[in-house]
Amino acid sequence: MLNPRLAALTDYPFRRLDALIAGAEPPDGITRLMMSLGEPQGGAPALIAEIVAAEAAGFGKYPAVAGTPDLRRAIAAWATRRYGLPDGFLDPETSVLAAAGTREALFATLQAVTPEVKDGVRPVVLMPNPFYQVYAGGAVMAGAEPVFVPATAETGFQPDLAAVSPDLWRRASAAIVCSPANPQGTVLSEAAMLDLIRLARAHDAVLIADECYSEIWVETPPPGLLEVAAKHGLGLDNLLVMNSLSKRSGAPGLRAGFIAGDPKLIAGLLRMRTYSTGFLSPPLMAAATALWADEAHVEINRTRYRASMAAAERILGPAFGWTMPAGGFFAWADVGDGEAAARRLWAEAGVKVLPGAYLSREGDPAHGFAPDNPGARYVRIALVHAPDLVEEGLTRIARTLAG
């Protein structure tokens, strides 16, 4: 009675982590620190509650499927400011769609852009390995084969999609990149993005940029896909960008994000979503509109993350194969055996971290990739707490694993 594709979905990483540490209990009297989940802990901006209260009557109305005109204009205006886009490059009427966070945006997009057959066979979706698990889930449920392209130290912790075989590219309905990357924090260069735009168009694939960490950066704002396309006069054909307020504004519970790009793709997504869901209630859209227009709270968040990243650089340093990444708020630490380290850190130090193997898949030699799991040696440490708690957690981690 169930869709058979559900059987191809693995357990979500956090369920696997719960099973791994089951039966292990931290020492009595120690404060437990949850550094496994990338959930910002700085508190959501106060204006959310203020605006929702003021707009509460909107709960009595059906939401606009595409997002309110005010919200779409605010998103387009933010992207234009942030990436220096020419006026009119991103039309809020035809190139912007509100979404319930990037998770929903990514999943829905893969359903909309994946055909039954491409190049005469089952289509593939190219994605980095390690990766955000929704990439694979969305591909599987759309009927595509997820192809995991290694994003290791040897490739600068970004997938070398230019090295993927032409046969795979011809089958690709979509290729997904994440910059800054989850979990490694690396940033795609302008040149790499330019190459990917040309590759995707040459093979009639949709290039999807997951940019939800774009506003968490250390020194320099990372380039965005829209920025590169506009700068080189390439237009929006085959391009979609996802972003949200979860990381930028520390408001993951608001579930406010967007999809922007190719008007033809946006129109198809809108058509599909009139039959499904994925939109915000009117009061929440009003709050999101205000947040996209405000940068002061974003800089406060960024300052906190910079302090935590500096603590990670000082405490973890080269001992765990870690150097300061360009963005994001994770430490991707080489601990030799990620599962063993995660269980030990919980049992001995009361710190919960996520094994990197749970964010990765074994490579497929049939596609030209090494068979190992590129995350197996690592743990992902979320630096989302106040800097003093982050420092305490990192100190426990370093002390425990050094012993």
C-alpha positions as CSV (number, residue, x, y, z in Angstrom):
1,M,0.0,0.0,0.0
2,L,3.0,2.3,0.3
3,N,5.1,3.9,-2.5
4,P,7.9,1.3,-3.0
5,R,10.5,4.2,-3.3
6,L,10.1,4.7,0.5
7,A,12.1,1.5,1.0
8,A,15.1,3.1,-0.6
9,L,15.3,5.9,2.0
10,T,17.8,5.3,4.7
11,D,17.1,6.3,8.3
12,Y,17.7,10.0,8.9
13,P,21.1,10.7,10.5
14,F,19.7,11.7,13.9
15,R,17.7,8.5,14.2
16,R,20.9,6.6,13.5
17,L,22.7,8.6,16.1
18,D,20.1,7.8,18.7
19,A,20.6,4.1,18.0
20,L,24.4,4.5,18.1
21,I,24.4,6.0,21.6
22,A,21.5,4.0,23.1
23,G,22.5,2.7,26.4
24,A,25.4,5.1,26.9
25,E,25.0,7.6,29.6
26,P,27.2,10.6,30.3
27,P,28.8,10.9,33.8
28,D,26.6,12.2,36.6
29,G,26.8,15.9,37.2
30,I,28.0,16.9,33.8
31,T,26.0,19.4,31.6
32,R,25.0,17.7,28.4
33,L,25.8,19.6,25.3
34,M,23.9,18.9,22.0
35,M,26.4,19.8,19.2
36,S,25.0,17.4,16.7
37,L,22.1,19.5,15.3
38,G,22.6,22.6,13.2
39,E,19.9,24.5,15.1
40,P,20.8,28.1,15.9
41,Q,20.7,28.8,19.6
42,G,20.9,32.6,19.7
43,G,17.2,33.1,19.9
44,A,14.9,34.2,17.1
45,P,14.6,38.0,16.4
46,A,11.9,39.6,18.6
47,L,10.3,41.3,15.7
48,I,8.9,37.9,14.6
49,A,6.6,37.7,17.6
50,E,5.7,41.4,17.3
51,I,4.7,41.2,13.7
52,V,2.8,37.9,14.1
53,A,0.8,39.4,16.9
54,A,0.0,42.4,14.8
55,E,-1.0,40.3,11.8
56,A,-2.8,37.6,13.7
57,A,-6.0,38.2,11.8
58,G,-4.3,36.7,8.8
59,F,-4.5,33.2,10.3
60,G,-8.1,33.4,9.2
61,K,-7.2,33.6,5.5
62,Y,-5.7,31.1,3.1
63,P,-2.1,31.8,2.2
64,A,-1.0,33.0,-1.2
65,V,0.6,30.0,-2.9
66,A,3.5,31.9,-4.4
67,G,4.0,34.1,-1.4
68,T,2.6,37.6,-0.9
69,P,3.7,40.2,-3.4
70,D,5.4,42.1,-0.5
71,L,7.4,39.0,0.5
72,R,8.5,38.2,-3.0
73,R,9.5,41.8,-3.5
74,A,11.5,41.8,-0.2
75,I,13.3,38.6,-1.3
76,A,14.2,40.0,-4.7
77,A,15.3,43.3,-3.1
78,W,17.5,41.4,-0.6
79,A,19.1,39.3,-3.4
80,T,19.7,42.3,-5.5
81,R,21.5,44.1,-2.6
82,R,23.4,41.1,-1.5
83,Y,24.7,40.0,-4.8
84,G,24.8,43.4,-6.7
85,L,22.3,42.2,-9.3
86,P,21.2,44.6,-12.0
87,D,17.8,46.1,-11.5
88,G,15.1,43.8,-12.9
89,F,17.4,40.8,-13.1
90,L,15.3,38.9,-10.5
91,D,11.7,39.7,-11.2
92,P,9.6,39.1,-8.0
93,E,6.6,38.2,-10.2
94,T,8.1,35.5,-12.3
95,S,11.4,34.5,-10.7
96,V,10.7,34.2,-7.0
97,L,8.6,31.7,-5.1
98,A,8.2,31.6,-1.3
99,A,8.9,28.2,0.3
100,A,8.7,26.6,3.7
101,G,12.4,26.6,4.2
102,T,15.1,25.0,1.9
103,R,14.2,21.5,2.9
104,E,10.7,21.8,1.4
105,A,12.1,23.8,-1.5
106,L,14.7,21.2,-2.4
107,F,12.4,18.3,-2.1
108,A,9.6,19.9,-4.2
109,T,12.0,21.1,-6.8
110,L,13.4,17.7,-7.5
111,Q,9.8,16.4,-8.0
112,A,9.1,19.1,-10.5
113,V,12.3,18.9,-12.6
114,T,12.8,15.2,-12.8
115,P,11.3,13.4,-15.9
116,E,10.5,9.7,-16.1
117,V,13.3,9.2,-18.6
118,K,16.4,11.2,-19.7
119,D,18.7,10.2,-22.4
120,G,16.6,7.0,-22.8
121,V,17.2,5.8,-19.2
122,R,16.4,6.5,-15.6
123,P,17.6,10.1,-14.7
124,V,20.2,10.8,-12.1
125,V,20.6,13.7,-9.7
126,L,24.2,14.7,-9.0
127,M,25.1,15.8,-5.5
128,P,28.0,16.2,-3.2
129,N,29.2,13.5,-0.8
130,P,28.8,14.3,2.2
131,F,25.5,16.0,1.6
132,Y,22.3,17.3,3.1
133,Q,20.1,14.2,3.3
134,V,17.1,15.8,1.6
135,Y,19.1,15.9,-1.7
136,A,19.0,12.1,-1.8
137,G,15.5,11.8,-0.4
138,G,14.1,14.1,-3.0
139,A,15.9,12.4,-5.8
140,V,14.7,8.9,-4.8
141,M,11.1,10.0,-4.4
142,A,11.2,11.7,-7.8
143,G,12.3,8.4,-9.3
144,A,15.9,9.4,-10.0
145,E,19.1,7.7,-9.0
146,P,21.1,9.8,-6.6
147,V,24.8,10.0,-7.7
148,F,27.1,10.9,-4.8
149,V,30.2,12.9,-6.1
150,P,33.0,12.9,-3.5
151,A,33.7,16.2,-1.8
152,T,36.9,15.4,0.1
153,A,40.1,17.1,1.1
154,E,41.5,16.1,-2.3
155,T,38.7,18.1,-4.1
156,G,38.7,21.0,-1.7
157,F,35.7,19.6,0.1
158,Q,33.5,20.5,-2.9
159,P,32.3,18.0,-5.5
160,D,34.3,18.0,-8.7
161,L,31.3,17.9,-11.0
162,A,33.4,18.9,-14.0
163,A,35.1,15.5,-13.7
164,V,31.8,13.6,-13.8
165,S,31.5,11.5,-17.0
166,P,29.6,12.9,-19.9
167,D,27.4,9.8,-19.8
168,L,26.2,10.7,-16.3
169,W,25.8,14.4,-17.2
170,R,23.5,13.4,-20.1
171,R,21.3,11.5,-17.6
172,A,21.3,14.3,-15.1
173,S,17.9,16.0,-14.5
174,A,19.6,18.2,-11.8
175,A,22.9,18.8,-10.2
176,I,23.0,20.2,-6.6
177,V,25.8,22.2,-5.0
178,C,25.9,23.7,-1.5
179,S,28.0,26.8,-0.8
180,P,29.1,27.3,1.9
181,A,29.0,23.5,2.2
182,N,27.3,21.5,4.8
183,P,29.3,20.1,6.7
184,Q,32.7,21.4,5.5
185,G,32.1,25.1,5.2
186,T,33.9,25.5,1.9
187,V,32.8,27.9,-0.8
188,L,32.5,27.5,-4.5
189,S,34.6,30.0,-6.4
190,E,33.1,32.2,-9.1
191,A,35.1,30.3,-11.7
192,A,33.7,27.0,-10.5
193,M,30.2,28.3,-10.6
194,L,30.7,29.6,-14.1
195,D,31.9,26.2,-15.3
196,L,28.9,24.5,-13.6
197,I,26.4,26.9,-15.3
198,R,27.8,26.0,-18.7
199,L,28.0,22.3,-17.9
200,A,24.3,22.2,-16.8
201,R,23.1,24.0,-19.8
202,A,25.2,21.9,-22.2
203,H,23.4,18.8,-20.8
204,D,20.0,20.3,-20.3
205,A,20.2,19.8,-16.5
206,V,18.9,22.1,-13.7
207,L,21.7,23.5,-11.6
208,I,20.4,23.9,-8.0
209,A,22.4,26.0,-5.5
210,D,21.6,25.4,-1.8
211,E,22.8,28.7,-0.3
212,C,21.2,28.5,3.1
213,Y,24.5,29.2,4.8
214,S,25.4,32.2,2.6
215,E,25.2,34.7,5.4
216,I,27.3,32.8,7.9
217,W,30.8,33.7,6.7
218,V,34.1,34.5,8.4
219,E,35.9,37.1,6.3
220,T,34.3,37.6,2.9
221,P,30.7,37.2,1.7
222,P,30.7,34.1,-0.5
223,P,29.6,34.5,-4.2
224,G,26.2,33.3,-5.2
225,L,24.9,31.6,-8.3
226,L,22.7,34.5,-9.2
227,E,25.6,36.9,-8.8
228,V,27.8,34.9,-11.2
229,A,25.1,34.5,-13.8
230,A,24.4,38.2,-13.8
231,K,28.0,39.2,-13.8
232,H,28.7,37.2,-16.9
233,G,25.5,38.0,-18.7
234,L,24.3,34.4,-18.6
235,G,20.7,34.9,-17.6
236,L,18.6,32.5,-15.4
237,D,18.1,29.6,-17.8
238,N,18.4,26.2,-15.9
239,L,19.3,27.9,-12.6
240,L,17.6,27.7,-9.3
241,V,18.8,29.1,-5.9
242,M,17.4,28.1,-2.5
243,N,17.8,30.1,0.7
244,S,16.0,30.7,4.0
245,L,15.8,32.5,7.2
246,S,16.7,29.5,9.3
247,K,20.5,30.2,9.5
248,R,20.6,33.8,8.4
249,S,18.1,35.0,11.0
250,G,18.4,32.1,13.5
251,A,14.7,31.3,12.9
252,P,14.4,27.7,11.8
253,G,11.0,27.3,13.2
254,L,9.6,30.1,11.0
255,R,10.1,27.8,8.0
256,A,10.5,30.7,5.7
257,G,12.6,30.3,2.6
258,F,12.5,30.9,-1.1
259,I,13.3,29.5,-4.6
260,A,14.6,31.9,-7.2
261,G,15.8,31.6,-10.8
262,D,14.6,30.5,-14.2
263,P,11.0,31.8,-14.8
264,K,10.1,28.6,-16.7
265,L,11.1,26.4,-13.8
266,I,9.4,28.7,-11.2
267,A,6.2,28.6,-13.3
268,G,6.3,24.8,-13.2
269,L,6.9,24.7,-9.5
270,L,4.0,27.1,-8.9
271,R,1.7,24.9,-11.0
272,M,2.7,21.8,-9.0
273,R,2.4,23.5,-5.6
274,T,-1.2,24.7,-6.3
275,Y,-2.0,21.0,-5.8
276,S,0.3,20.5,-2.8
277,T,1.5,22.7,0.0
278,G,4.7,24.2,1.3
279,F,3.6,27.8,1.9
280,L,3.5,30.0,5.0
281,S,0.5,31.5,6.7
282,P,0.0,35.2,6.1
283,P,1.3,36.4,9.5
284,L,4.5,34.3,9.1
285,M,4.9,35.8,5.6
286,A,4.7,39.3,7.1
287,A,7.4,38.4,9.6
288,A,9.6,37.0,6.8
289,T,9.1,40.1,4.8
290,A,10.5,42.2,7.6
291,L,13.4,39.9,8.3
292,W,14.6,40.0,4.7
293,A,14.7,43.8,4.9
294,D,16.8,43.9,8.1
295,E,20.6,43.2,8.3
296,A,21.3,44.3,11.9
297,H,20.2,41.0,13.5
298,V,22.2,39.1,10.8
299,E,25.4,40.8,11.8
300,I,24.8,40.0,15.4
301,N,24.4,36.3,14.5
302,R,27.5,36.4,12.3
303,T,29.6,37.9,15.1
304,R,28.6,35.1,17.5
305,Y,29.5,32.5,14.9
306,R,32.9,34.1,14.2
307,A,33.8,33.9,17.9
308,S,32.8,30.2,18.0
309,M,34.8,29.5,14.9
310,A,37.8,31.2,16.4
311,A,37.5,29.0,19.4
312,A,37.3,25.9,17.2
313,E,40.5,27.0,15.4
314,R,42.3,27.5,18.7
315,I,41.1,24.3,20.4
316,L,40.8,21.7,17.5
317,G,43.4,23.2,15.2
318,P,45.5,20.9,13.0
319,A,45.2,18.0,15.5
320,F,41.9,17.1,13.9
321,G,42.6,18.0,10.3
322,W,40.6,21.1,10.7
323,T,41.2,24.6,9.5
324,M,39.0,27.6,9.6
325,P,36.4,27.3,6.7
326,A,35.1,30.2,4.7
327,G,31.6,29.9,6.0
328,G,28.9,27.9,7.8
329,F,28.9,27.0,11.5
330,F,30.2,23.4,11.6
331,A,33.6,21.9,12.5
332,W,34.3,18.9,10.3
333,A,36.8,17.1,12.4
334,D,38.9,14.1,11.4
335,V,38.8,11.8,14.4
336,G,39.8,8.5,12.7
337,D,36.5,6.7,13.3
338,G,33.4,9.0,13.5
339,E,31.0,6.5,15.0
340,A,33.4,5.4,17.7
341,A,34.3,9.0,18.6
342,A,30.6,10.0,18.7
343,R,29.7,7.3,21.1
344,R,32.7,7.9,23.3
345,L,32.2,11.7,23.4
346,W,28.6,11.2,24.6
347,A,29.5,8.5,27.1
348,E,32.6,10.2,28.5
349,A,32.1,13.9,27.9
350,G,28.4,14.4,27.6
351,V,28.8,16.0,24.2
352,K,26.6,14.8,21.3
353,V,28.1,15.1,17.8
354,L,27.1,13.6,14.5
355,P,29.2,10.9,12.8
356,G,30.2,12.0,9.3
357,A,29.4,8.6,7.9
358,Y,25.7,9.4,8.5
359,L,26.0,12.4,6.2
360,S,27.7,10.4,3.4
361,R,27.4,7.3,1.3
362,E,29.9,4.7,0.1
363,G,31.2,5.6,-3.4
364,D,30.0,3.8,-6.4
365,P,32.9,2.3,-8.5
366,A,30.5,1.9,-11.4
367,H,30.4,5.7,-11.6
368,G,34.2,6.0,-11.2
369,F,34.2,6.8,-7.5
370,A,36.3,5.1,-4.8
371,P,34.1,2.7,-2.7
372,D,34.9,4.2,0.7
373,N,32.5,6.5,2.7
374,P,34.2,9.9,2.6
375,G,32.7,10.9,6.0
376,A,33.7,7.8,7.9
377,R,36.7,9.4,9.6
378,Y,34.9,12.6,10.6
379,V,32.4,14.0,13.1
380,R,30.3,17.1,12.5
381,I,30.3,19.5,15.4
382,A,27.6,22.2,15.3
383,L,29.0,25.5,16.7
384,V,25.5,26.9,17.4
385,H,25.5,27.6,21.1
386,A,26.8,30.7,22.8
387,P,30.6,31.1,22.3
388,D,31.3,30.2,26.0
389,L,29.4,26.9,25.7
390,V,30.9,26.2,22.3
391,E,34.4,26.6,23.9
392,E,33.4,24.3,26.8
393,G,32.2,21.6,24.4
394,L,35.2,21.8,22.2
395,T,37.5,21.6,25.1
396,R,35.8,18.4,26.3
397,I,36.0,17.0,22.8
398,A,39.7,17.7,22.5
399,R,40.5,16.4,25.9
400,T,38.5,13.2,25.6
401,L,39.8,12.2,22.2
402,A,43.4,13.0,23.1
403,G,43.2,10.7,26.1
